[in-house]
Amino acid sequence: MTNETSTTDVPAPSPSAAPRGRAGLLLRIVPPGLYAGRAHVLVERSYLVSTRGWMSVLSGFFEPLFFLFSLGYGLGQLVTTVAGPGGPMPYAEFVAPALLAASAMNGAVFEATFNLFFKFKYAKTYDAVLATPLGPVDIALGEAAWCLIRGGLYSAGFIVVMLGFGLVSSPWALLALPACLLVALAFAAVGMAASTFMRSWQDFDLVQLAVMPLFLFSTTFYPLSVYPGWLQTVVQWTPLYHAIELMRALTTGYVGWGALVNVAYFVVMAVVGVVVAARRLGKLLLT
Amino acid sequence: MSDPAATVTSVTSTLVNAKGLTKHFGSFEAVRGIDVEVSRGEAFGFLGPNGAGKSSTMRMVSCVSPRTGGELRVLGLDPDTDGPRIRARIGVVPQQDNLDTELTVRQNLQVYGRYFGLSRSAVRAKATELMEFAQLSDRADAEVEPLSGGMKRRLTIARSLVNDPDLLLLDEPTTGLDPQARHLLWDRLFRLKQSGVTLIITTHYMDEAEQLCDRLVVMDGGRIAAEGSPGELIRRYSTKEVLELRFPPGEQSGDEVRDLAERIEVLPDRVLLYTSDGEAALAAAHARGVRPVSSLVRRSTLEDVFLRLTGRTLVD
């Protein structure tokens, strides 16, 4: 397990936990006690749990499909074309990438808030973890990574369905999957951070209150141009808007420099979320 | 793992050393300056009523709660800077079971071993061995939730042993268990002690402390009220024997027997006479015409010490 490259010129005391090579840099940045470089074990745990309840995992795949059929095809019969990034486009093709982005968000937020809150507040899972060499950063990274893997599987499934129904018109769509992973990571990280502030299950209504309007109003079902100017500006600041812009650009092939802004938005969101979540977990559990 | 700290502490015989250790939660002082030394191979006990500061102390020693003040060394290391390294070599049994209810018995042990960096094949072997030790082999693939309290406790103890700890911290290990489950647990803890594991136990059960602890401190209100082996404490704070005279409630004041013992205690239904010879005191009381409903001569226990040190109003 020990890694030769990590014993170069820095005579820093070697952490007791033999770090994995890839985690070496993070181990040097994060203060000792918060990170043991073993976040992957939390992912192993989540995988074991999921193999015991695969039905609940599978159900997450169908929700966006139902939306696609009901809106893309049902509503698509009435609304034939809509103004897309490159001009008028079929409604199903317009809605599908937005649903892809929304499902990445929903899956990540659900996993990160409900599951984290349950383990953190009721099952005391993390108290047991923190009695081992692992620290709060291992927990935050490990749980975020699992949200990412799960979200990634759903997204991949949805992209395959889009391909099957001819709703993808550009090879750029290959990048839709990594884009989904980034979006899922960002929402998971912020969701985790938010759930450390929650006092009881009642507070989860607030999560719904945040996620629902995002889902409905972030140009998911119609273009930004329907809003008055000031409201367009507001919508342009919200996260799901950026996710939808990114997905729509990739699946239609109209990719501009704006995509980099979308990406930057989620990188910042992910970093802030993980840092806040790790800090809060440490502060609340290590008292 | 050949880190230098391991070689340093293997030659020291003091596993835990606290001087003037304090813990505050806001304005509440849970631990108010305690000195403790635990040596390798010892079974050390923290006794005290609820709220005495036992669990706060245990959490500081297990490096999940930063100390407010004072000195603390665990395995020769400072928890503030070497928490992960210390936690790698200790086992913790918390007051409330925090088993992973989403996993089976076997998976609980395996996943916990992985947290300590053990390989997958190592945790497989270790889990089998520990389930045998905890008498849970026949429940290996069962859910955790439906297990009985005693089984959960045994699993928590088995889990705490997954890293072959030098030091095992048990916070009220048998609270809430029935007598059979307690005796089975004591037996397992005794075996661990025989095999050289250093134990630190908190409890408010005196029989548990007498059974398991070589040395103990009595804590009260965040301070240490007394320290010694169970025998020493009994000698120092109580008498060899206790004579209990039972009366109908409210029908005695203890005045007639006050001078027959070193110390007496008058309870609503009983008078306790602390004396070196209970039978002689009983004979003397009879000779004075004292007629209790019943009487009992017994040896002093830690419970007498405990009650003397931590409360129940005393009449000397």
Interface residues (C-beta under 8 A of the other chain):
Chain A: M1 P13 S14 P15 S16 A17 A18 P32 G33 A36 R38 V41 E44 R45 L48 V49 R52 A123 K124 T125 D127 A128 V129 L130 A131 T132 P133 L134 G135 L285 L286 T287
Chain B: M1 D3 A5 F25 S62 V64 S65 P66 T81 D82 G83 P84 R85 R87 A88 V92 P94 Q96 N98 L99 D100 T101 E102 L103 T104 Q107 V111 Y112 R114 Y115 F116 G117 R159 N163
